[in-house]
């Protein structure tokens, strides 16, 4: 399954963005998917994961602000990001947990 991220951009502090992740194959059988991010000069970190059954697990830094969802019928996954902060600036990636191949990601920049 190949994954392609989109929806990044530049927003002011407090703004919102919705990221999309399109899968080339069927996602319904994938147990655990997630969104990750890598800020300049930092290691990639997990932002949120979601099971095939819809159980979500958020990093403390985004709880209450970000919402993950997946549409297995359309082989899509989304990340709704609200109340964005400058520290959310990063390249965002979607992936299957445990997969070592990464896509291009989509850049999110939050201006102060």
C-alpha positions in Angstrom: 0.0 0.0 0.0 1.4 3.4 -1.0 0.3 6.5 0.9 0.2 10.1 -0.4 -0.3 13.0 1.9 -1.9 16.3 1.0 -3.5 19.4 2.5 -0.6 21.2 4.1 -0.1 24.9 3.9 0.7 28.0 5.9 -1.8 29.3 8.5 -1.6 31.8 11.3 -1.5 30.8 15.0 -5.0 29.5 15.9 -5.8 28.5 12.4 -7.0 25.1 11.1 -6.0 22.7 8.4 -7.2 19.3 7.3 -4.7 16.8 6.0 -5.6 13.9 3.8 -3.9 10.6 3.2 -4.8 8.6 0.1 -3.9 4.9 0.0 -3.3 3.1 -3.3 -4.7 -0.1 -1.8 -7.3 -1.3 0.6 -6.9 0.1 4.1 -9.7 -1.8 5.8 -7.5 -4.7 6.8 -4.7 -2.5 8.1 -4.8 -2.7 11.9 -2.9 0.5 12.8 -2.3 3.6 10.9 -1.2 7.0 12.0 0.0 10.5 11.4 3.6 11.5 12.2 5.5 14.7 11.9 9.1 15.9 11.7 10.0 19.4 12.7 13.2 21.1 11.5 16.1 19.7 13.4 14.0 17.2 15.3 13.3 13.5 15.0 10.1 12.2 13.5 7.4 11.7 16.1 4.0 10.0 16.2 1.1 12.5 16.4 -1.8 10.1 16.5 -2.7 6.5 15.6 -6.0 4.8 14.8 -6.9 1.2 14.7 -9.1 -0.4 12.1 -11.9 -0.3 14.7 -11.5 3.4 15.2 -9.7 3.5 18.5 -7.5 6.7 18.6 -4.4 7.4 20.5 -3.1 11.0 20.6 0.2 12.5 21.6 -0.3 14.8 24.6 0.9 17.8 22.6 -2.1 17.6 20.3 -4.9 16.2 22.4 -8.0 18.3 22.2 -6.8 20.1 19.1 -6.3 17.3 16.4 -8.7 14.7 15.3 -7.9 11.7 13.2 -10.4 9.8 11.1 -10.2 7.1 8.5 -12.6 6.1 5.7 -11.8 2.5 4.8 -14.5 2.5 2.1 -12.5 5.2 0.3 -9.1 4.1 1.4 -8.5 7.5 3.0 -7.3 8.9 6.3 -7.6 12.4 7.6 -6.2 14.7 10.2 -8.2 17.7 11.3 -5.9 20.2 13.0 -7.4 23.1 15.0 -5.9 25.8 17.2 -2.6 25.4 15.5 0.5 26.6 17.2 3.9 27.6 15.8 5.3 24.4 17.4 3.1 22.4 15.2 5.2 23.5 12.2 6.6 20.3 10.6 6.3 17.9 7.7 3.4 15.6 8.3 3.4 12.0 7.1 0.8 9.3 7.2 1.9 5.7 7.5 1.1 2.2 8.6 2.7 1.7 12.0 5.8 -0.4 11.7 6.3 0.4 8.0 9.8 1.8 7.4 9.0 3.4 4.0 7.9 7.0 4.1 6.2 9.2 1.5 7.0 12.8 0.7 4.8 14.2 3.5 3.0 17.5 3.5 4.4 20.7 5.0 2.5 22.5 7.6 3.7 26.0 8.7 2.1 27.9 11.5 3.1 31.6 11.6 3.3 33.4 14.9 
